[in-house]
Amino acid sequence: MRSYHSFVFGLSLCLFAVMLVRASGVPKSIGYLMGACGLAYVAQGWVLGSEGFSAANTAAILAGIVLLFSWSVWLLVTAWGKQ
């Protein structure tokens, strides 16, 4: 179940990143960072599905968390700056 959750969350982040890159008024770099985060979650879901909760999943988890925090804060700062 966790594998499917990570995989679908990663895919939705990738799709949202594509829409964010195509949008005007938002830095495209945020979309690229969001897409990288989505790919990290897709990788996490793949590793969880094939190997379970193993040490190989640690890098994907850390990458996903760091990238998620990065683009979230950057988007928040950008949104506050536009007010």
C-alpha positions, 0 to 999 in steps of 0.5 A: 500500500505504501508503494502505491501511495508513493508512486501515485503521489510522485506521478501527481507531483510530476503532472503538477510540475508540468503545469507549473512550468507552463504557467506564467508568473511562477518561476519555472525552477520551482516546477523543475524542482517539483518534478525532481521531487516527484521522480524521487517519490516514484523511485521510492515507490518502485523500491518499496514495491520491489524490495520492501522497507530496505536500506536502498530506500533511504536515499529516495526517502531523503531526496523526496523529503528535502526536495518537497521542503525546498519547493514548498518553501520557495513557492510560499515565499514567491506567493507571499511576494506577489501580494 
